[in-house]
Amino acid sequence: MAGIINQQTHFALGVCYYPEHWPTDRWHAYAQQMYDLGLTYVRIAEFAWSRIEPREGVFTWDWLDQAIETLAGAGLKVVLCTPTAAPPAWLARVHPEILSVDIEGRRRDHGGRRHYDFSSQVYREHSRRITRAIAGRYGTHPAVVGWQTDNELSEHQSYSAAALLAFREWLGEQYADIERLNDAWGTVFWSQEYGSFDEITFPNLVVEAPNPSQQLDFIRFSSEQLVRFQEEQVAILRECSPGRWVTHNFMRLQPDFDHYRAAQCLDFVSWDNYPTGGVELSDLSDDEKRRWARTGHPDLIAINHDLYRGLLNGLPFWIMEQQCGQINWGNTNPLPAYGAVALWTAQAWAHGANVVSYFRWRASTMAQELMHSGLLRHDETLDRGGEEVTALDLAHLPNDPISTPVVLLHDYESLWAHDLQPHNEPASYWRQFLLFYRALRSLGIDVDIRHPDSDLSAYRLIVAPALQVMPASRAAHLAGYANSAKLIFGPRTAYRTRSGRVHEDGQPGPLRNLTGYTLLNFDGIPESTTVAIRGYRAKTWAESYRPTTGKATHWYTDGPLAGSAAVIQNGNVTSVGAWSEPLITDLLQAALTRLGIFSQRLPEGVRVSRRGRYEVWTNFTQQPVDVGGLRLEPVAYLIRER
């Protein structure tokens, strides 16, 4: 089914639309205006369950029939959603057991969204029922070209009675024998040993810290519950709507479930891009947040493009929700700079997006999002983002694949293990990953992001910034590329087994022969403090190595690690133990040079990407920039053939 996306041969635009929010006498005018703006796709119905089914078993389809026919009549293509992200009030009142329970043991209530419990079999049945109802009615409608499941899956960890029973059952499937679980979790520590699976509770509401291996398995379990929920919907959509694609709209750097697993049942991946909100929620410094407040940071956006393109091994993706004005859910919500919406659109295509769909059509006049911009203002006049979309001329761009010899390895289990015990509060997984990603992008390098267990034979430079979980099978897989590619590993590589324990012979465990070192010490560097590596400064994290078969190339020159190795070279494998962006950038550029891969140091905020025969230069700064005789206007892009 994945080949369906290839029918979209050239770049296209879309919009998120809520016909149920507006009088029906405006629908025809809206549809025609969408078409005249150059839009192709319209996403509808993801929050419309209460309007579709106001009482259990009572369906009111007339309005949705009319909405779809109106859009189709204007020549637009419809993306329909399963409306399960916002279960209606009647369902929560009749079946309160569908509601999730938070980490403090409090039952959530109706009134927001995503308030359901993935482990509730009652909710799962209603999810299947409403999915079958909407897919059965519209699954073969000629205007319906595809489906989005639910909406922005997240907040899936529930501490309900249903979740506890399901968690115990899942643990039984994973371990079979309680003593295997006790060993994997190290429950002899603090007298946590269990005599049966029925004795196990959630890793919450405990004195001191929960067992991190138990937490890791609870995240795995919760992730799998989400995956099963999605798979149930997708199976029904495949049955009732043959020939249509199915996608889901993920969120920026969403950490709490395995997106590789959740994407496997989809035809392609989508994600929702809100660059100004991404800056506010990031770990950037206060100065950087001020600098990028109105444009977003190019790498904080691009890393999501590359991550989601990589979930299905390089398949093009969609931006299902693209910010087109100010958002409403941040603390400050600045108005984007002129040109930002067009810039974000071109950047998305350059990184592999086949379609960019703007959120939303008309700014809402009610409820939680009434201060969120749309392409139209509240009064129906074209807003600034709408004007930029009107002026876009990108439909000629072919949706060619992206090819690069450089890959970054990423997996969610390493993310979970890392952030459960960061040892230094600022030392998050994504911050460490971004040290390497930003360095490569600043060198003008296109980057793929792949799971570490995937086929990596196409790559000449393999970079693993934060690959902490390292079973023996993964170590053997990576070692198989040491003769054909250069490998670079970041700090805390192979620190843990799959269950979250430290390897009995310490870091890097089964990678020891490949990396040629053993770990000596690690240092969670206090804030506003650095340690020196000759010519460089490291902050936040540093670890020292004892060379075995490898050779030290850089040493710490002050602090408690002084005199010990910071970087080890072992044949084609380099291991770097310090959070130092200049050091990492220099090491990466040296590796690229040895491999004959062209790189160039780009000004801050300027990036270049390549797709097919085109290259796209982007300037996220609010000043003009010259790069090698190429002039880039402020907050703008330039596309040229290579």
C-alpha positions as CSV (number, residue, x, y, z in Angstrom):
1,M,0.0,0.0,0.0
2,A,2.9,2.4,0.6
3,G,3.2,3.0,-3.2
4,I,-0.1,5.0,-3.1
5,I,1.8,8.1,-2.1
6,N,3.8,8.1,-5.3
7,Q,0.7,9.2,-7.2
8,Q,1.5,12.7,-5.8
9,T,4.3,13.4,-8.2
10,H,4.6,17.1,-7.6
11,F,4.4,19.3,-4.5
12,A,0.9,20.3,-3.4
13,L,-0.7,22.3,-0.6
14,G,-3.7,21.6,1.6
15,V,-5.6,23.0,4.6
16,C,-7.2,21.8,7.8
17,Y,-10.9,22.8,7.8
18,Y,-13.8,22.5,10.3
19,P,-17.0,22.9,8.3
20,E,-19.0,22.1,11.5
21,H,-17.7,25.4,13.0
22,W,-19.2,27.6,10.3
23,P,-22.7,28.3,8.8
24,T,-23.5,26.1,5.8
25,D,-24.2,29.2,3.7
26,R,-20.4,29.9,3.8
27,W,-19.3,26.5,2.7
28,H,-19.5,27.0,-1.1
29,A,-17.5,30.2,-0.9
30,Y,-14.9,28.7,1.3
31,A,-14.4,25.7,-1.0
32,Q,-14.0,27.9,-4.1
33,Q,-11.6,30.2,-2.3
34,M,-9.5,27.2,-1.2
35,Y,-9.3,26.1,-4.8
36,D,-8.5,29.6,-6.0
37,L,-5.6,29.8,-3.5
38,G,-4.0,26.8,-5.1
39,L,-4.9,24.3,-2.4
40,T,-5.5,20.6,-3.4
41,Y,-6.2,18.7,-0.1
42,V,-8.6,19.5,2.7
43,R,-8.5,17.6,6.0
44,I,-11.8,17.4,8.0
45,A,-13.6,15.7,10.8
46,E,-10.9,14.8,13.3
47,F,-12.8,16.3,16.2
48,A,-16.3,15.8,14.9
49,W,-17.5,12.7,16.8
50,S,-20.2,14.5,18.8
51,R,-21.6,16.1,15.6
52,I,-21.5,12.7,13.8
53,E,-23.0,10.7,16.7
54,P,-24.8,13.0,19.2
55,R,-26.1,9.9,21.0
56,E,-24.9,6.3,21.0
57,G,-26.1,4.7,17.8
58,V,-27.7,7.8,16.4
59,F,-25.8,9.2,13.5
60,T,-26.3,12.5,11.7
61,W,-24.4,12.3,8.5
62,D,-26.2,14.9,6.5
63,W,-23.9,17.8,7.3
64,L,-20.8,15.7,6.6
65,D,-22.3,14.4,3.3
66,Q,-22.9,18.1,2.3
67,A,-19.4,19.2,3.4
68,I,-17.7,16.5,1.3
69,E,-19.9,17.1,-1.7
70,T,-19.2,20.9,-1.5
71,L,-15.4,20.4,-1.4
72,A,-15.6,17.8,-4.2
73,G,-17.7,20.2,-6.3
74,A,-14.9,22.8,-6.1
75,G,-12.3,20.2,-7.3
76,L,-10.7,19.6,-3.9
77,K,-9.6,16.3,-2.5
78,V,-10.7,15.2,1.0
79,V,-8.6,13.7,3.8
80,L,-11.0,12.2,6.3
81,C,-10.1,11.5,9.9
82,T,-11.2,9.0,12.4
83,P,-12.7,11.2,15.2
84,T,-11.4,9.3,18.1
85,A,-9.1,12.0,19.6
86,A,-12.1,13.6,21.3
87,P,-14.7,11.1,22.6
88,P,-18.1,12.8,23.2
89,A,-19.5,13.6,26.6
90,W,-22.2,10.9,26.4
91,L,-19.6,8.2,26.0
92,A,-17.6,9.5,29.0
93,R,-20.7,9.7,31.2
94,V,-22.1,6.2,30.2
95,H,-18.6,4.6,30.4
96,P,-16.4,6.6,32.7
97,E,-13.9,3.7,32.6
98,I,-12.8,4.9,29.2
99,L,-11.1,7.9,30.8
100,S,-7.4,7.8,31.5
101,V,-5.8,8.1,34.9
102,D,-2.8,10.4,35.4
103,I,0.4,9.6,37.2
104,E,-1.0,10.9,40.5
105,G,-3.9,8.5,40.3
106,R,-6.6,11.1,39.3
107,R,-9.1,10.2,36.7
108,R,-9.2,12.7,33.8
109,D,-12.6,14.0,32.6
110,H,-14.3,15.1,29.4
111,G,-13.7,18.6,28.3
112,G,-10.4,18.6,26.5
113,R,-9.1,16.0,24.1
114,R,-7.1,12.7,24.2
115,H,-8.7,11.9,27.5
116,Y,-9.2,8.3,26.7
117,D,-7.4,5.2,28.0
118,F,-5.7,3.0,25.4
119,S,-6.1,0.0,27.7
120,S,-9.9,0.4,28.1
121,Q,-11.4,-2.4,26.0
122,V,-14.7,-0.4,26.1
123,Y,-13.0,2.5,24.4
124,R,-11.2,0.3,22.0
125,E,-14.6,-1.2,21.0
126,H,-16.1,2.3,20.5
127,S,-13.0,3.3,18.5
128,R,-13.5,0.4,16.2
129,R,-17.2,1.0,15.9
130,I,-17.0,4.7,15.0
131,T,-14.1,4.0,12.6
132,R,-16.1,1.3,10.8
133,A,-19.1,3.7,10.7
134,I,-17.3,6.6,9.0
135,A,-15.2,4.4,6.8
136,G,-18.2,2.3,5.7
137,R,-20.1,5.5,4.7
138,Y,-17.3,7.4,2.9
139,G,-14.6,4.7,2.2
140,T,-15.3,4.5,-1.5
141,H,-16.4,8.1,-2.0
142,P,-14.5,9.4,-5.1
143,A,-13.4,12.7,-3.3
144,V,-12.0,10.8,-0.3
145,V,-8.4,10.1,-1.2
146,G,-7.0,9.2,2.2
147,W,-7.3,8.9,5.9
148,Q,-5.7,10.3,9.1
149,T,-6.1,8.1,12.2
150,D,-7.0,9.9,15.4
151,N,-5.0,13.1,16.0
152,E,-1.5,13.7,17.4
153,L,-1.3,10.4,19.4
154,S,0.3,11.1,22.8
155,E,-0.4,11.2,26.5
156,H,-1.0,7.5,26.4
157,Q,0.4,6.4,29.7
158,S,-2.6,5.6,31.9
159,Y,-2.5,4.4,35.5
160,S,-6.0,2.8,35.5
161,A,-7.2,-0.6,36.7
162,A,-7.5,-1.7,33.1
163,A,-4.0,-0.6,32.3
164,L,-2.6,-2.4,35.4
165,L,-4.2,-5.7,34.3
166,A,-2.9,-5.2,30.8
167,F,0.6,-4.3,32.0
168,R,0.8,-7.5,34.1
169,E,-0.4,-9.6,31.2
170,W,2.2,-7.9,28.9
171,L,5.0,-8.5,31.4
172,G,4.0,-12.2,31.5
173,E,4.2,-12.4,27.7
174,Q,7.7,-10.7,27.7
175,Y,9.3,-12.6,30.6
176,A,7.2,-15.8,31.0
177,D,8.9,-16.4,34.4
178,I,8.9,-14.0,37.3
179,E,12.5,-14.7,38.1
180,R,13.5,-13.6,34.7
181,L,11.8,-10.3,35.3
182,N,13.4,-10.0,38.8
183,D,16.8,-10.4,37.2
184,A,16.1,-8.0,34.3
185,W,14.9,-5.3,36.6
186,G,17.5,-5.9,39.3
187,T,14.7,-6.1,41.9
188,V,17.1,-7.4,44.6
189,F,17.9,-3.8,45.0
190,W,15.8,-2.2,47.8
191,S,14.1,-5.5,48.4
192,Q,11.8,-5.2,45.3
193,E,11.7,-8.8,44.4
194,Y,8.3,-10.2,43.2
195,G,6.9,-13.6,43.8
196,S,4.3,-13.3,40.9
197,F,3.3,-10.9,38.2
198,D,0.2,-10.1,40.2
199,E,2.3,-8.4,42.8
200,I,3.6,-5.8,40.3
201,T,2.1,-2.3,40.4
202,F,2.8,0.9,38.4
203,P,6.1,2.8,38.7
204,N,4.3,5.8,40.3
205,L,3.3,7.1,43.7
206,V,6.4,5.5,45.3
207,V,8.8,6.9,47.9
208,E,12.2,7.8,46.4
209,A,12.7,7.0,42.7
210,P,10.9,4.2,40.9
211,N,12.9,1.3,39.5
212,P,14.1,2.6,36.1
213,S,13.9,-0.8,34.4
214,Q,10.3,-1.0,35.6
215,Q,9.7,2.5,34.2
216,L,11.3,1.5,30.9
217,D,9.1,-1.5,30.5
218,F,6.0,0.5,31.5
219,I,6.9,3.0,28.7
220,R,7.3,0.0,26.3
221,F,4.0,-1.4,27.3
222,S,2.2,1.9,27.0
223,S,3.7,2.4,23.6
224,E,2.6,-1.0,22.5
225,Q,-1.0,-0.2,23.6
226,L,-1.0,2.9,21.4
227,V,0.4,0.9,18.5
228,R,-2.4,-1.7,18.8
229,F,-5.0,1.0,19.0
230,Q,-3.7,2.5,15.8
231,E,-3.4,-0.8,14.1
232,E,-7.1,-1.6,14.8
233,Q,-8.2,1.5,13.1
234,V,-5.9,1.0,10.1
235,A,-7.2,-2.5,9.6
236,I,-10.8,-1.3,9.4
237,L,-9.8,1.5,7.0
238,R,-8.0,-0.9,4.7
239,E,-11.1,-3.1,4.7
240,C,-13.7,-0.4,4.2
241,S,-11.8,2.0,2.0
242,P,-9.7,0.1,-0.5
243,G,-7.2,2.1,-2.6
244,R,-7.0,5.0,-0.2
245,W,-3.9,5.8,1.8
246,V,-3.7,5.9,5.6
247,T,-1.4,8.2,7.6
248,H,-1.1,9.7,11.1
249,N,0.0,13.2,12.2
250,F,2.8,12.9,14.7
251,M,4.1,15.8,16.8
252,R,7.6,17.5,17.1
253,L,10.2,15.3,18.9
254,Q,7.4,13.5,20.7
255,P,9.3,11.2,23.1
256,D,6.9,8.9,24.8
257,F,6.1,6.1,22.3
258,D,8.0,4.2,19.6
259,H,7.1,6.0,16.4
260,Y,8.8,3.3,14.3
261,R,6.3,0.8,15.6
262,A,3.4,3.2,15.2
263,A,4.3,4.0,11.6
264,Q,4.7,0.4,10.4
265,C,1.0,0.1,9.5
266,L,0.8,3.4,7.6
267,D,1.3,4.2,4.0
268,F,3.4,7.3,4.9
269,V,4.0,9.5,7.9
270,S,2.7,13.0,8.6
271,W,3.7,15.5,11.3
272,D,2.5,18.8,12.6
273,N,4.9,21.7,12.3
274,Y,4.7,24.7,14.6
275,P,8.1,26.3,14.5
276,T,7.6,29.2,17.0
277,G,6.2,26.8,19.5
278,G,9.1,24.5,18.9
279,V,11.5,27.3,19.9
280,E,9.6,28.0,23.1
281,L,9.5,24.3,24.1
282,S,13.1,23.7,23.2
283,D,16.3,23.7,25.3
284,L,17.8,26.6,23.5
285,S,19.4,29.4,25.6
286,D,17.3,32.5,26.3
287,D,19.3,34.5,23.8
288,E,18.7,31.9,21.1
289,K,15.0,31.7,21.9
290,R,14.8,35.5,21.5
291,R,16.7,35.3,18.2
292,W,14.6,32.6,16.6
293,A,11.2,33.5,18.3
294,R,9.6,34.7,15.0
295,T,11.1,32.3,12.5
296,G,11.8,29.1,14.4
297,H,15.3,27.6,14.5
298,P,16.1,25.9,11.1
299,D,17.5,22.7,12.7
300,L,14.8,22.3,15.3
301,I,12.3,22.1,12.4
302,A,14.5,20.1,10.0
303,I,15.3,17.4,12.5
304,N,11.6,16.5,12.6
305,H,11.4,16.5,8.8
306,D,14.4,14.1,8.6
307,L,13.2,12.0,11.6
308,Y,9.7,11.4,10.1
309,R,11.0,10.8,6.6
310,G,13.1,8.1,8.2
311,L,10.4,6.2,10.0
312,L,9.5,4.3,6.9
313,N,13.0,4.2,5.4
314,G,13.0,7.4,3.4
315,L,9.4,7.6,2.2
316,P,8.2,11.2,1.6
317,F,6.0,12.6,4.3
318,W,3.3,15.2,4.7
319,I,3.0,18.2,6.9
320,M,-0.6,17.7,8.0
321,E,-0.7,20.9,10.1
322,Q,1.7,23.8,9.2
323,Q,1.7,26.9,11.3
324,C,0.5,29.8,9.2
325,G,0.4,32.6,11.8
326,Q,0.6,32.9,15.5
327,I,-0.3,29.9,17.7
328,N,-2.2,30.0,20.9
329,W,-0.7,27.4,23.2
330,G,2.7,28.8,24.0
331,N,3.6,31.2,26.8
332,T,4.3,34.2,24.5
333,N,3.0,33.3,21.0
334,P,4.8,35.8,18.9
335,L,3.6,36.8,15.4
336,P,5.9,35.1,12.9
337,A,8.1,37.3,10.7
338,Y,7.0,38.2,7.2
339,G,8.1,35.5,4.9
340,A,8.2,32.8,7.6
341,V,5.2,30.8,6.3
342,A,6.6,30.6,2.8
343,L,10.1,29.8,4.2
344,W,8.7,26.9,6.3
345,T,6.8,25.6,3.2
346,A,9.9,25.5,1.0
347,Q,12.0,24.0,3.8
348,A,9.5,21.2,4.2
349,W,9.6,20.3,0.5
350,A,13.4,20.4,0.5
351,H,13.5,17.8,3.3
352,G,11.0,15.4,1.7
353,A,7.5,16.7,2.2
354,N,5.2,15.9,-0.7
355,V,2.3,18.0,0.7
356,V,2.1,20.9,3.2
357,S,-1.3,21.4,4.8
358,Y,-1.9,24.6,6.7
359,F,-3.6,24.9,10.1
360,R,-6.2,26.2,9.8
361,W,-8.6,27.6,7.2
362,R,-10.3,30.4,9.2
363,A,-9.3,31.5,12.6
364,S,-11.8,30.1,15.2
365,T,-14.2,32.5,16.8
366,M,-14.8,30.2,19.7
367,A,-13.4,27.9,22.4
368,Q,-9.8,27.0,23.2
369,E,-8.2,28.1,19.9
370,L,-9.9,31.4,19.3
371,M,-6.5,33.2,19.4
372,H,-4.8,30.8,16.9
373,S,-4.3,32.2,13.4
374,G,-5.7,30.7,10.2
375,L,-5.2,31.5,6.5
376,L,-8.3,33.7,7.0
377,R,-8.8,36.1,9.9
378,H,-11.9,36.0,12.1
379,D,-13.6,38.4,9.7
380,E,-12.8,36.2,6.7
381,T,-10.2,38.5,5.2
382,L,-6.9,36.9,4.0
383,D,-4.4,36.9,6.9
384,R,-0.6,37.4,6.3
385,G,0.0,33.7,6.1
386,G,-2.7,33.3,3.5
387,E,-1.1,36.1,1.5
388,E,2.2,34.2,1.5
389,V,0.5,31.0,0.5
390,T,-1.3,32.8,-2.4
391,A,2.1,34.1,-3.7
392,L,3.8,30.7,-3.5
393,D,5.0,29.1,-6.8
394,L,6.1,25.7,-5.8
395,A,3.7,23.4,-7.6
396,H,6.3,22.7,-10.4
397,L,8.6,21.0,-7.9
398,P,8.9,17.2,-8.4
399,N,8.6,15.0,-5.3
400,D,11.9,13.3,-5.9
401,P,13.6,11.1,-3.3
402,I,16.4,12.5,-1.1
403,S,19.8,10.8,-1.3
404,T,22.7,11.3,1.2
405,P,25.7,9.3,2.2
406,V,25.3,10.4,5.9
407,V,23.0,8.8,8.5
408,L,22.2,9.5,12.1
409,L,21.0,6.6,14.2
410,H,18.1,7.1,16.6
411,D,15.9,4.8,18.7
412,Y,13.2,5.5,21.3
413,E,14.4,2.9,23.8
414,S,17.7,4.8,24.1
415,L,15.7,8.0,24.5
416,W,13.6,6.6,27.3
417,A,16.6,5.1,29.1
418,H,18.6,8.2,28.8
419,D,16.0,10.6,30.0
420,L,14.8,8.4,32.9
421,Q,18.3,8.9,34.5
422,P,20.0,11.9,32.8
423,H,22.4,12.3,35.7
424,N,22.6,16.0,34.9
425,E,19.3,17.6,34.4
426,P,20.2,19.5,31.1
427,A,21.7,16.4,29.6
428,S,18.6,15.2,27.7
429,Y,18.6,12.7,24.8
430,W,17.5,15.3,22.2
431,R,20.0,17.9,23.3
432,Q,22.8,15.4,22.8
433,F,21.4,14.2,19.5
434,L,21.1,17.8,18.3
435,L,24.8,18.4,19.0
436,F,25.6,16.1,16.2
437,Y,22.6,17.0,14.0
438,R,23.2,20.7,14.2
439,A,26.9,20.2,13.5
440,L,26.2,18.3,10.2
441,R,23.5,20.8,9.1
442,S,25.9,23.7,9.8
443,L,28.3,22.0,7.4
444,G,25.8,21.9,4.6
445,I,25.2,18.1,4.9
446,D,21.9,16.5,4.2
447,V,21.1,13.9,6.8
448,D,19.0,10.7,7.0
449,I,17.8,9.5,10.4
450,R,17.3,5.7,10.7
451,H,16.7,3.1,13.4
452,P,20.0,1.5,14.4
453,D,18.8,-2.0,13.4
454,S,17.9,-1.0,9.8
455,D,19.9,-1.6,6.7
456,L,22.7,0.9,6.7
457,S,24.6,-0.3,3.6
458,A,23.9,2.8,1.6
459,Y,25.8,5.1,3.9
460,R,29.5,6.1,4.1
461,L,29.3,8.0,7.4
462,I,27.2,6.5,10.2
463,V,26.8,8.7,13.3
464,A,25.2,7.4,16.5
465,P,24.9,10.4,18.8
466,A,23.1,8.8,21.8
467,L,22.7,5.1,21.3
468,Q,22.6,4.1,24.9
469,V,20.7,0.7,24.7
470,M,22.9,-1.9,23.1
471,P,22.0,-5.6,23.0
472,A,24.5,-7.9,21.5
473,S,22.5,-8.3,18.3
474,R,22.7,-4.6,17.7
475,A,26.4,-4.4,18.4
476,A,27.0,-7.2,15.9
477,H,24.8,-5.4,13.3
478,L,26.8,-2.2,13.6
479,A,30.1,-3.9,13.6
480,G,29.2,-5.3,10.2
481,Y,29.6,-1.8,8.7
482,A,33.0,-1.0,10.1
483,N,34.8,-2.0,6.9
484,S,32.5,-0.1,4.5
485,A,31.8,3.1,6.4
486,K,33.1,5.4,9.0
487,L,31.3,5.2,12.4
488,I,31.1,8.0,15.0
489,F,29.6,7.3,18.4
490,G,28.6,9.9,21.0
491,P,28.7,9.9,24.8
492,R,27.1,7.1,26.9
493,T,27.1,4.8,23.9
494,A,26.2,1.2,24.8
495,Y,25.9,2.0,28.5
496,R,22.9,-0.3,29.1
497,T,21.4,-3.6,28.2
498,R,17.9,-3.8,26.8
499,S,16.4,-4.2,30.2
500,G,18.1,-1.0,31.4
501,R,20.9,-2.5,33.4
502,V,24.5,-1.6,32.9
503,H,26.6,-4.2,31.1
504,E,28.4,-6.4,33.6
505,D,31.7,-5.4,32.0
506,G,30.7,-1.7,31.9
507,Q,30.4,0.7,28.9
508,P,30.6,0.0,26.0
509,G,29.6,-3.7,26.7
510,P,29.3,-5.7,23.4
511,L,30.7,-2.7,21.4
512,R,34.1,-3.0,23.2
513,N,35.9,-4.6,20.3
514,L,34.5,-2.2,17.8
515,T,35.2,1.0,19.8
516,G,38.5,0.0,21.4
517,Y,38.0,1.5,24.8
518,T,36.6,1.0,28.3
519,L,34.8,3.8,30.2
520,L,36.7,5.3,33.1
521,N,34.5,8.0,34.6
522,F,31.7,10.4,33.6
523,D,31.1,13.9,34.8
524,G,27.8,15.7,35.0
525,I,29.3,19.2,34.6
526,P,27.6,21.8,36.8
527,E,25.8,24.7,35.1
528,S,28.1,27.6,34.1
529,T,31.1,25.3,34.4
530,T,33.2,23.8,31.6
531,V,36.1,21.4,31.3
532,A,38.9,21.8,28.8
533,I,39.9,19.6,26.0
534,R,43.0,21.0,24.3
535,G,41.6,23.8,22.1
536,Y,38.0,23.1,23.1
537,R,35.6,23.5,26.1
538,A,33.0,20.9,27.1
539,K,29.9,21.6,29.1
540,T,27.0,19.6,30.6
541,W,28.6,16.1,30.1
542,A,32.1,14.6,29.8
543,E,33.3,11.0,30.0
544,S,36.8,9.6,29.9
545,Y,38.1,6.5,28.3
546,R,41.0,3.9,28.8
547,P,42.2,2.9,25.3
548,T,42.4,-0.9,24.6
549,T,42.8,-1.5,20.9
550,G,42.0,2.2,20.1
551,K,44.1,5.3,20.2
552,A,43.4,8.5,22.1
553,T,43.3,11.6,19.9
554,H,42.0,14.2,22.4
555,W,42.6,14.6,26.1
556,Y,41.0,16.6,28.9
557,T,43.4,19.2,30.2
558,D,41.7,20.4,33.4
559,G,39.1,19.3,35.9
560,P,38.7,15.8,37.5
561,L,39.2,14.1,34.1
562,A,42.5,15.9,33.3
563,G,45.0,13.6,31.5
564,S,42.5,11.1,30.4
565,A,41.1,10.5,26.9
566,A,38.1,12.4,25.5
567,V,38.1,10.9,22.0
568,I,39.2,7.4,20.9
569,Q,40.0,6.4,17.3
570,N,39.8,2.6,16.6
571,G,40.2,2.0,12.8
572,N,37.1,3.4,11.1
573,V,35.4,4.1,14.5
574,T,35.6,7.3,16.5
575,S,34.1,7.7,20.0
576,V,33.6,11.2,21.5
577,G,32.8,11.6,25.1
578,A,32.3,15.3,25.5
579,W,29.5,17.8,24.9
580,S,31.5,20.2,22.8
581,E,29.8,21.4,19.6
582,P,33.0,22.9,18.1
583,L,34.9,19.6,18.8
584,I,32.0,17.5,17.4
585,T,31.8,19.7,14.3
586,D,35.6,19.5,13.7
587,L,35.5,15.7,14.1
588,L,32.6,15.4,11.7
589,Q,34.1,17.7,9.1
590,A,37.4,15.8,9.3
591,A,35.6,12.5,8.7
592,L,33.7,14.0,5.7
593,T,36.9,15.3,4.2
594,R,38.5,11.8,4.5
595,L,35.5,10.3,2.8
596,G,35.6,12.8,0.0
597,I,32.2,14.3,0.9
598,F,32.0,18.0,0.3
599,S,31.2,20.2,3.3
600,Q,31.2,24.0,3.9
601,R,30.8,26.0,7.1
602,L,27.5,28.0,6.8
603,P,26.6,31.2,8.5
604,E,24.3,30.7,11.5
605,G,20.7,30.4,10.5
606,V,21.6,29.6,6.8
607,R,21.1,26.1,5.6
608,V,21.1,24.2,2.3
609,S,19.2,21.1,1.3
610,R,19.0,19.0,-1.8
611,R,16.1,17.1,-3.4
612,G,16.5,15.6,-6.8
613,R,18.0,18.1,-9.2
614,Y,17.3,21.1,-7.0
615,E,19.0,22.7,-4.0
616,V,17.2,24.9,-1.6
617,W,18.9,27.7,0.4
618,T,17.1,29.0,3.4
619,N,17.9,32.1,5.5
620,F,16.2,32.0,8.9
621,T,17.8,35.3,10.0
622,Q,16.2,38.7,9.7
623,Q,19.1,40.1,7.8
624,P,20.4,39.5,4.2
625,V,23.3,37.0,4.0
626,D,25.9,36.4,1.3
627,V,27.2,32.9,1.0
628,G,29.9,32.4,-1.6
629,G,28.5,35.1,-3.8
630,L,24.9,33.9,-3.3
631,R,22.7,36.6,-1.8
632,L,19.9,35.4,0.5
633,E,17.2,37.8,1.5
634,P,16.0,37.9,5.1
635,V,13.5,35.2,6.1
636,A,13.5,33.8,2.6
637,Y,14.5,30.8,0.4
638,L,16.2,30.4,-2.9
639,I,15.7,27.3,-5.1
640,R,18.0,26.6,-8.0
641,E,19.0,23.6,-10.1
642,R,22.2,21.9,-9.2
